[in-house]
Amino acid sequence: MNDECGQSNPAPVVGRRDLLRLGIGAAAAATILQPAESLAMIKAPPRQLSMLNLHTGERVTAEYWSKGRYVRDAVQAINRVLRDHRTGAVHAIDPKLLDVLHQIHRRTGGRGPIHIISGYRSPETNAALREADGDGVAQFSYHMQGKAIDLRIPGMPLRQLHKLALSLRAGGVGYYPHSNFVHVDTGPLRKWHGA
């Protein structure tokens, strides 16, 4: 490219910061909802969960999503109830997992709290459980990321809960009839049977 004096001008150099700004701007533009979509999200019914941690006896009933967004205090209360009961470690639970639990709760008629066998699991707890039962505990369990939960619903046959979880196609589903729980996670789609 030549300027008016006939000299060659090099193409403008785009630095890392410029590329980063462009990328962030493009991502922000892509996530902006159209007014109709935004209004629909705000008008969507709230999402509520009711859970009982079988190891601690703690209960939580919380409207964790309302007016198009997650409710911080409610999500924190849920995170606390789903903590690693062995170490007391609290970890953020994947909001997608909360939505899976909400769908399960809603489709079962919300009959009482969901019984929680295991929510978040610290790396220390996971390692100890693997040592005790190497076949039943994954080394890189989604429990350690707050993306998995083991549950049962009182009055609902486990086989029926398993079929319901599979029908959601939301991630992994494990069926543990001898231990009386179903595992759900927000990892890739897969299914298995355990003890």
C-alpha positions as CSV (number, residue, x, y, z in Angstrom):
1,M,0.0,0.0,0.0
2,N,1.4,3.4,-1.0
3,D,0.7,6.7,0.7
4,E,0.4,10.0,-1.1
5,C,4.2,10.4,-1.2
6,G,4.6,7.1,-2.9
7,Q,6.2,5.4,0.1
8,S,5.1,2.0,1.2
9,N,3.2,1.8,4.5
10,P,3.2,-1.5,6.3
11,A,-0.1,-3.0,7.2
12,P,-1.2,-2.0,10.7
13,V,0.0,-4.4,13.4
14,V,-2.7,-5.9,15.5
15,G,-1.4,-6.7,19.0
16,R,-2.6,-9.3,21.5
17,R,-4.6,-6.7,23.4
18,D,-6.4,-5.6,20.3
19,L,-7.3,-9.3,19.4
20,L,-8.4,-9.9,23.0
21,R,-10.7,-6.8,22.9
22,L,-12.1,-7.9,19.6
23,G,-12.7,-11.4,20.9
24,I,-14.4,-10.2,24.1
25,G,-16.5,-7.8,22.1
26,A,-17.6,-10.5,19.7
27,A,-18.4,-12.8,22.6
28,A,-20.4,-10.2,24.3
29,A,-22.3,-9.3,21.2
30,A,-23.1,-13.0,20.6
31,T,-24.5,-13.4,24.1
32,I,-26.8,-10.4,24.1
33,L,-30.4,-11.5,24.0
34,Q,-33.0,-10.1,21.8
35,P,-35.6,-8.1,23.7
36,A,-38.2,-10.9,23.2
37,E,-35.8,-13.5,24.5
38,S,-34.8,-11.4,27.4
39,L,-38.4,-10.8,28.4
40,A,-39.2,-14.5,28.1
41,M,-36.3,-15.3,30.5
42,I,-37.6,-12.8,33.0
43,K,-41.1,-14.1,32.8
44,A,-40.1,-17.8,33.0
45,P,-41.3,-19.4,36.2
46,P,-38.8,-19.6,39.0
47,R,-36.9,-22.8,39.7
48,Q,-36.9,-24.2,43.2
49,L,-35.2,-27.2,44.8
50,S,-35.8,-29.1,48.0
51,M,-33.1,-31.4,49.3
52,L,-32.1,-33.4,52.3
53,N,-28.4,-34.4,52.9
54,L,-28.7,-37.9,54.4
55,H,-25.3,-37.6,56.1
56,T,-25.7,-34.3,57.9
57,G,-29.5,-34.2,58.2
58,E,-29.5,-30.7,56.8
59,R,-32.4,-29.6,54.5
60,V,-32.6,-26.8,52.0
61,T,-35.6,-25.5,50.1
62,A,-34.6,-22.6,47.9
63,E,-35.7,-20.7,44.8
64,Y,-32.3,-20.8,43.2
65,W,-33.3,-19.2,39.8
66,S,-35.7,-16.3,39.3
67,K,-36.3,-13.5,36.8
68,G,-33.8,-14.9,34.3
69,R,-30.9,-15.5,36.7
70,Y,-29.5,-17.6,39.4
71,V,-30.1,-16.3,43.0
72,R,-26.7,-16.0,44.7
73,D,-27.8,-16.6,48.3
74,A,-30.0,-19.6,47.4
75,V,-27.2,-21.1,45.3
76,Q,-24.7,-20.6,48.2
77,A,-27.2,-22.3,50.6
78,I,-27.4,-25.3,48.2
79,N,-23.6,-25.4,47.9
80,R,-23.4,-25.6,51.7
81,V,-25.8,-28.5,52.0
82,L,-24.1,-30.3,49.2
83,R,-20.6,-29.9,50.7
84,D,-18.2,-32.7,51.4
85,H,-19.6,-34.0,54.7
86,R,-16.3,-35.7,55.6
87,T,-14.1,-32.6,55.3
88,G,-16.6,-29.7,55.5
89,A,-15.2,-28.4,52.2
90,V,-17.8,-26.3,50.3
91,H,-17.5,-26.0,46.5
92,A,-19.6,-24.3,43.8
93,I,-22.1,-26.7,42.3
94,D,-22.5,-26.5,38.5
95,P,-25.7,-24.5,37.8
96,K,-26.5,-27.0,35.0
97,L,-26.6,-29.7,37.6
98,L,-29.0,-27.7,39.7
99,D,-31.2,-27.4,36.6
100,V,-31.0,-31.2,36.1
101,L,-32.1,-31.7,39.7
102,H,-34.9,-29.2,39.2
103,Q,-36.2,-31.1,36.1
104,I,-36.1,-34.4,38.1
105,H,-37.9,-32.8,41.0
106,R,-40.5,-31.2,38.8
107,R,-41.1,-34.4,36.8
108,T,-41.6,-36.4,40.0
109,G,-44.2,-34.0,41.2
110,G,-41.9,-32.4,43.8
111,R,-43.0,-35.0,46.3
112,G,-40.8,-34.1,49.2
113,P,-37.1,-33.3,49.3
114,I,-34.6,-35.1,47.0
115,H,-32.4,-37.3,49.2
116,I,-28.7,-36.6,48.7
117,I,-26.2,-39.3,49.2
118,S,-23.2,-37.5,47.8
119,G,-22.7,-34.0,46.3
120,Y,-19.3,-32.3,46.2
121,R,-16.4,-34.5,47.1
122,S,-13.0,-33.1,47.9
123,P,-9.9,-34.7,46.3
124,E,-8.9,-36.1,49.7
125,T,-12.3,-37.8,50.2
126,N,-12.3,-39.1,46.6
127,A,-8.9,-40.6,47.1
128,A,-9.9,-42.3,50.4
129,L,-13.1,-43.7,48.8
130,R,-11.1,-45.0,45.8
131,E,-8.7,-46.7,48.2
132,A,-11.7,-48.4,50.0
133,D,-13.5,-49.3,46.7
134,G,-11.3,-48.8,43.6
135,D,-14.0,-50.0,41.2
136,G,-16.9,-47.8,42.4
137,V,-15.1,-44.4,42.5
138,A,-13.6,-42.6,39.5
139,Q,-10.2,-41.1,39.9
140,F,-11.2,-37.9,38.3
141,S,-14.8,-37.9,39.5
142,Y,-17.2,-35.2,38.5
143,H,-18.1,-35.0,42.2
144,M,-14.7,-33.2,42.7
145,Q,-15.8,-30.5,40.3
146,G,-19.3,-29.9,41.7
147,K,-20.8,-31.5,38.6
148,A,-22.2,-34.8,40.0
149,I,-24.7,-35.9,42.6
150,D,-25.9,-39.2,44.0
151,L,-29.6,-39.2,44.9
152,R,-32.8,-41.0,45.5
153,I,-36.4,-39.9,45.8
154,P,-38.5,-41.3,48.6
155,G,-41.5,-43.2,47.3
156,M,-40.1,-43.5,43.8
157,P,-38.7,-46.8,42.6
158,L,-35.0,-46.5,41.8
159,R,-35.5,-48.1,38.4
160,Q,-38.0,-45.3,37.5
161,L,-35.7,-42.6,38.7
162,H,-32.9,-44.1,36.6
163,K,-35.1,-44.1,33.5
164,L,-36.2,-40.5,34.2
165,A,-32.5,-39.4,34.6
166,L,-31.6,-41.1,31.3
167,S,-34.5,-39.4,29.5
168,L,-33.1,-36.0,30.3
169,R,-30.0,-36.6,28.2
170,A,-28.1,-34.1,30.4
171,G,-24.9,-36.0,31.1
172,G,-23.8,-39.2,32.8
173,V,-26.2,-41.5,34.6
174,G,-25.1,-44.3,36.8
175,Y,-27.5,-46.9,38.3
176,Y,-26.6,-48.4,41.7
177,P,-29.4,-50.7,42.8
178,H,-27.5,-52.4,45.7
179,S,-26.5,-49.0,47.1
180,N,-29.9,-47.6,46.4
181,F,-29.0,-44.4,44.4
182,V,-28.8,-42.9,41.0
183,H,-25.8,-40.9,40.0
184,V,-26.3,-37.9,37.6
185,D,-23.6,-35.5,36.3
186,T,-23.2,-32.8,33.7
187,G,-20.3,-34.6,31.9
188,P,-20.6,-36.2,28.5
189,L,-23.6,-38.4,27.8
190,R,-23.0,-41.9,29.1
191,K,-24.6,-44.6,31.2
192,W,-23.4,-47.5,33.4
193,H,-24.5,-49.9,36.2
194,G,-22.7,-50.1,39.5
195,A,-23.1,-52.1,42.7
